[in-house]
Amino acid sequence: MVTTLAKELPQAGEPDHILRALQLADVFAARAPAHDRDGSFPFQNFADLSKAGLLALTVPAALGGTGAGARDTARVLGIIGKADPSTALVLSMHYIQHLVMARSTRWPGRLSRKLAKETIDGVALINALRVEPELGSPARGGLPATTARRTETGWRLTGKKIYSTGAPILKWYAVWAKTDEPETRVGLFLVPSGLPGTEIIESWDHLGLRASGSHTVIFDDVVFPLDYEIDARKPDDWKVPDFTQSVVHAIFVAAIYDGVARAARDWLVKFLQERVPANLGAPLATLPRAQEVLGGIEARLAVNARLIESFATDFDDGLQLSAIESNIIKLTVTNNAAATVEDALSLTSNHGLSRANPLERHYRDVLCGRVHTPQDDATKISAGRVALGL
């Protein structure tokens, strides 16, 4: 039997990018508590990731990147997520965009090549900015208020995006916006950061993932080139989600929160082995109750590992996967992760909730998995409608 712990340790013949991620993990884990306390952004982590060549993990090999698929990328995100999930979340969004670029027939080749070169050469991250105060999650439908107005000198963008993960470090925004054309189109526009009229409001003050820099970005008549339109279509043409985007997003988000759960499990094991109550005269690890709860945690993590690895491998092998199935995997893995940390708290009393110990931080972080798109209710409704033939 391959234990869940063995899955996290370096194996013989591991690819170099896995080994580099494992080397950085201890450094990131040591920095994570301070960034969590003050909500500061981990800029140095991304400098280290760039130096290690890990920012270009999903850039195609033909363009000079690693060309990693979903399986290896999920493994890297699980390793980084265990150390610092805020860093892993920013990284995952960047990875998703480069995978979509590599597989999309709609992304302008000139732009995807430009962004690939930049992320190989330095710290040049991209994320999609989609969520708005009035719209909520675009996954639930509706047109964005953010508007791109076509002029002779370029697109002029006005709008407000919230929960813009990685805002302090992003070089590129893929902005979800509608056009002001007689026949409205909606889609993605590539906007360089730092242009006149762009403002980042440091609004992110969350319970968990406090170092992710998921701030508000405001665009006030921001001008960018006309040929930086990525993919704008009639609204009805977006009813079928992008396959690569939806599948790898679910896998990568699941891998991050599974990493958080594994960090909690590791701390719990050490706590149970070292904690010797005077009335017991032996470590808590000797109690059948502790062994039973920890065994349940191992069961959840074993299921997570199999789900993530098998589904990511199927994606890499080119199998036709269902977006609903990928959403179900995200639901299952993130709920298993949350239950793992809750079980760990059940064995640790006040120690688990003390800010002197990392378990309370892991709990705050893992809860964010439940609000990450796709959310549980939407996944269940979609699966139920399919089962009912509706």
C-alpha positions in Angstrom: 0.0 0.0 0.0 1.3 3.5 -0.9 0.6 5.8 2.1 -0.5 9.3 1.7 2.7 10.4 3.3 4.8 8.6 0.8 3.0 10.4 -2.0 4.5 13.7 -0.7 8.1 12.6 -0.3 10.7 12.7 -3.1 10.6 9.5 -5.2 13.3 8.0 -7.3 13.4 9.5 -10.7 11.3 12.6 -9.7 11.3 15.3 -12.4 13.5 18.3 -11.5 10.6 20.7 -11.2 9.1 18.5 -8.4 12.4 18.4 -6.6 12.8 22.2 -6.9 9.3 22.7 -5.5 10.1 20.4 -2.5 13.3 22.5 -1.9 11.3 25.7 -1.8 8.5 24.4 0.3 10.4 24.6 3.6 11.4 28.2 3.0 7.9 29.2 2.0 6.4 27.4 5.1 8.8 29.4 7.4 7.6 32.7 5.8 3.9 31.9 5.8 3.0 32.7 9.5 4.3 36.3 9.2 2.6 36.9 5.9 -0.6 35.5 7.4 -0.4 37.7 10.5 0.0 41.0 8.7 -1.6 40.1 5.4 1.5 41.0 3.5 2.2 39.7 0.0 5.0 37.1 -0.4 7.0 38.8 -3.2 10.1 36.9 -2.3 8.4 33.6 -2.9 7.7 34.5 -6.5 11.3 35.7 -7.0 12.4 32.3 -5.7 9.9 30.5 -8.0 11.2 32.4 -11.0 14.8 31.7 -10.1 13.9 28.0 -9.9 12.2 28.1 -13.3 8.8 27.2 -11.8 6.8 30.2 -13.1 7.2 28.7 -16.6 6.0 25.2 -15.5 3.0 25.2 -17.8 4.6 27.2 -20.6 4.9 24.9 -23.6 8.4 23.3 -24.1 8.4 24.6 -27.7 8.4 28.1 -26.3 11.1 27.4 -23.8 9.0 26.4 -20.8 8.7 23.1 -18.9 5.6 22.0 -20.7 4.2 20.3 -17.6 0.7 18.7 -17.8 -2.0 18.8 -15.2 -0.6 15.9 -13.2 2.8 17.4 -12.5 1.3 20.9 -12.1 -1.2 19.6 -9.5 1.7 17.9 -7.7 3.7 21.2 -7.6 0.6 23.1 -6.4 0.0 20.5 -3.6 3.6 20.9 -2.4 3.5 24.7 -2.4 -0.1 24.7 -1.1 1.1 22.7 1.9 3.8 25.3 2.6 1.8 28.5 1.8 -1.6 28.2 0.1 -1.7 31.9 -0.7 1.4 31.6 -2.8 0.0 28.4 -4.4 -3.3 30.1 -5.3 -1.6 33.0 -7.1 0.6 30.5 -8.9 -2.3 28.2 -9.9 -4.1 31.1 -11.6 -0.9 31.9 -13.6 -0.5 28.2 -14.5 -4.1 28.0 -15.7 -3.8 30.9 -18.0 -0.7 29.5 -19.7 -2.3 26.1 -20.1 -5.3 27.8 -21.7 -3.0 29.8 -24.0 -1.3 26.7 -25.1 -4.5 24.8 -25.9 -6.8 27.6 -27.1 -7.4 28.3 -30.8 -8.7 31.8 -29.8 -5.7 33.2 -27.9 -3.7 35.3 -30.3 -0.5 33.5 -30.9 1.6 36.6 -30.8 0.4 37.5 -27.3 0.8 34.0 -25.9 4.3 33.8 -27.2 5.1 37.3 -25.7 3.7 36.3 -22.3 5.6 32.9 -22.4 8.9 34.6 -23.0 8.3 37.1 -20.2 7.5 34.5 -17.6 10.6 32.5 -18.7 12.8 35.6 -18.4 11.5 37.0 -15.1 8.6 37.5 -12.7 5.7 38.2 -15.1 2.5 36.7 -13.8 -1.0 36.8 -15.3 -4.5 36.2 -13.8 -8.0 36.5 -15.1 -10.0 39.3 -13.4 -13.6 38.3 -13.5 -15.5 39.0 -10.3 -17.4 42.2 -9.8 -19.4 43.6 -6.8 -22.8 43.6 -8.6 -22.2 40.5 -10.8 -20.7 38.2 -8.2 -19.2 35.1 -9.7 -19.4 35.0 -13.5 -19.9 31.3 -13.2 -23.5 32.0 -12.1 -24.3 34.0 -15.3 -24.9 37.7 -16.1 -23.0 40.4 -18.0 -20.1 42.2 -16.5 -20.5 46.0 -15.8 -16.9 46.4 -16.9 -17.0 47.9 -20.4 -14.4 48.0 -23.2 -15.1 50.9 -25.6 -13.5 50.7 -29.0 -11.8 53.8 -30.3 -9.4 54.7 -33.1 -6.5 54.7 -30.6 -7.4 51.5 -28.7 -9.8 49.9 -26.3 -10.8 52.1 -23.4 -11.7 50.0 -20.3 -13.8 51.2 -17.3 -14.9 49.0 -14.5 -14.2 47.4 -11.1 -12.9 43.9 -10.3 -12.9 42.4 -6.8 -11.1 39.3 -5.4 -8.3 39.9 -8.0 -5.9 37.2 -6.7 -2.2 38.2 -6.9 -3.0 41.9 -7.7 0.2 43.3 -6.1 2.5 41.3 -8.4 0.5 40.7 -11.6 2.0 42.1 -14.8 -1.0 41.1 -16.9 -4.7 41.1 -16.4 -7.1 39.0 -18.5 -10.1 41.2 -17.9 -13.7 39.9 -18.3 -15.6 42.7 -19.9 -18.4 43.6 -22.3 -18.1 45.8 -25.4 -20.2 48.9 -26.0 -20.8 47.8 -29.6 -24.4 47.9 -31.1 -24.3 44.1 -30.8 -22.7 43.5 -27.4 -19.9 41.0 -27.1 -18.4 39.8 -23.9 -15.0 38.1 -23.2 -11.4 38.6 -22.2 -9.1 41.5 -22.9 -5.4 41.5 -22.1 -4.5 44.6 -20.1 -1.0 45.4 -18.9 -0.8 46.3 -15.2 0.2 49.8 -14.2 -1.4 51.7 -17.0 -2.7 55.2 -16.3 -6.2 55.0 -14.8 -5.5 51.7 -13.1 -5.7 51.6 -9.3 -5.3 48.8 -6.8 -7.3 49.2 -3.6 -5.9 47.0 -0.8 -9.3 45.6 0.2 -8.4 42.0 0.9 -8.7 41.4 4.7 -10.0 37.8 4.8 -10.3 35.0 7.3 -8.0 32.8 5.3 -5.5 33.0 2.4 -4.6 36.4 3.8 -1.4 36.7 1.8 -3.0 36.1 -1.6 -3.3 39.9 -2.3 -6.8 39.4 -3.7 -7.5 43.1 -3.8 -9.8 45.3 -5.8 -8.6 46.6 -9.2 -10.3 49.7 -10.7 -10.0 50.7 -14.3 -10.9 54.3 -15.2 -10.8 54.8 -18.9 -7.7 52.7 -19.3 -6.3 52.6 -22.8 -4.7 49.5 -24.3 -4.1 48.3 -27.9 -6.9 47.0 -30.1 -5.1 43.8 -30.9 -5.0 42.9 -27.1 -8.5 41.5 -27.5 -8.2 37.9 -26.5 -11.6 36.3 -27.0 -14.9 38.3 -27.2 -18.1 36.6 -28.4 -21.8 37.0 -28.3 -23.0 36.3 -24.7 -24.9 33.1 -25.7 -21.6 31.7 -27.1 -20.3 31.4 -23.6 -22.9 29.0 -22.3 -20.5 26.1 -22.8 -17.4 26.8 -20.6 -13.9 26.6 -21.8 -12.9 22.9 -21.3 -9.3 23.4 -20.3 -10.1 26.3 -18.0 -12.9 24.5 -16.1 -11.2 21.2 -15.7 -7.7 22.3 -14.7 -9.2 25.0 -12.4 -11.1 22.4 -10.5 -8.0 20.1 -10.3 -5.6 22.8 -9.2 -7.9 24.3 -6.6 -8.5 20.9 -5.2 -4.7 20.2 -5.0 -4.0 23.4 -3.1 -6.6 22.7 -0.3 -5.5 19.1 -0.1 -2.0 20.5 0.6 -3.4 22.5 3.4 -5.0 19.4 4.9 -1.7 17.6 4.7 0.1 20.3 6.6 -2.6 20.0 9.3 -2.1 16.2 9.4 1.6 16.5 9.8 1.3 19.0 12.7 -1.3 16.7 14.3 1.0 13.7 14.1 3.8 15.5 15.8 1.5 16.9 18.5 0.0 13.4 19.3 3.5 12.0 19.5 4.9 14.7 21.7 2.0 15.6 24.0 2.1 13.6 27.2 -0.6 14.6 29.7 0.3 14.1 33.3 -2.8 12.0 34.0 -2.0 9.7 31.1 1.7 9.3 31.5 2.1 8.5 27.8 1.8 10.3 24.5 -1.7 11.0 23.1 -0.7 8.9 20.2 -1.2 5.8 22.4 -4.9 6.4 22.7 -7.2 4.4 20.5 -9.4 7.4 20.0 -6.5 9.4 18.6 -5.5 6.5 16.4 -9.0 6.2 15.0 -9.4 9.9 14.2 -6.0 9.9 12.5 -6.9 6.8 10.6 -10.0 8.6 9.3 -7.8 11.5 8.2 -5.5 9.1 6.3 -8.5 7.6 4.6 -9.7 11.0 3.4 -6.3 12.0 2.2 -5.8 8.7 0.3 -9.1 9.3 -1.5 -7.9 12.9 -2.4 -4.6 11.7 -3.7 -6.2 9.1 -6.0 -8.9 11.5 -7.3 -6.4 14.3 -8.1 -3.8 12.1 -9.7 -6.2 9.9 -11.8 -8.3 12.8 -13.1 -5.2 14.9 -13.9 -3.6 11.9 -15.7 -6.8 11.4 -17.7 -6.7 15.1 -18.7 -3.0 14.7 -19.8 -3.9 11.6 -21.8 -6.5 13.5 -23.8 -9.6 11.7 -22.5 -12.9 13.6 -22.9 -13.7 14.6 -19.4 -16.9 16.1 -18.0 -16.8 19.6 -16.4 -19.4 18.3 -14.0 -17.1 15.4 -13.0 -14.2 17.8 -12.4 -16.4 20.0 -10.3 -17.5 16.9 -8.2 -13.8 16.1 -7.6 -13.2 19.7 -6.5 -16.2 19.4 -4.1 -15.1 16.0 -2.7 -11.4 17.0 -2.2 -12.1 20.3 -0.6 -14.7 18.9 1.7 -12.4 16.1 2.6 -9.7 18.7 3.3 -11.9 20.7 5.5 -13.1 17.6 7.4 -9.5 16.6 7.9 -8.6 19.9 9.7 -11.8 19.8 11.7 -10.9 16.2 12.9 -7.4 17.4 13.8 -9.0 20.2 15.9 -11.2 17.7 17.7 -8.1 16.0 19.1 -6.1 19.1 20.1 -8.4 21.1 22.4 -7.2 24.7 23.0 -3.8 23.9 21.5 -5.4 23.6 18.0 -7.0 27.0 18.2 -3.9 28.8 19.6 -2.3 31.3 17.3 1.0 30.0 18.6 0.3 26.8 16.6 -0.3 26.5 12.8 -3.5 24.4 13.0 -5.8 27.4 13.4 -4.2 29.0 10.3 -4.7 25.8 8.4 -8.3 25.8 9.5 -8.9 29.4 8.3 -7.2 28.6 5.0 -9.0 25.4 4.3 -12.4 26.9 4.8 -11.8 29.1 1.7 -12.1 26.0 -0.4 -15.8 26.0 0.1 -16.3 29.4 -1.5 -14.0 28.8 -4.4 -15.7 28.5 -7.8 -17.3 26.1 -8.5 -19.2 26.2 -5.2 -20.8 23.1 -3.8 -24.4 24.1 -4.4 -23.9 24.9 -8.0 -22.0 21.6 -8.5 -24.7 19.6 -6.9 -27.5 21.3 -8.8 -25.7 20.7 -12.1 -25.1 17.0 -11.3 -28.7 16.6 -10.2 -30.1 18.2 -13.4 -28.0 15.9 -15.5 -29.1 12.8 -13.6 -32.7 13.9 -14.1 -32.2 14.5 -17.8 -33.1 18.2 -17.4 
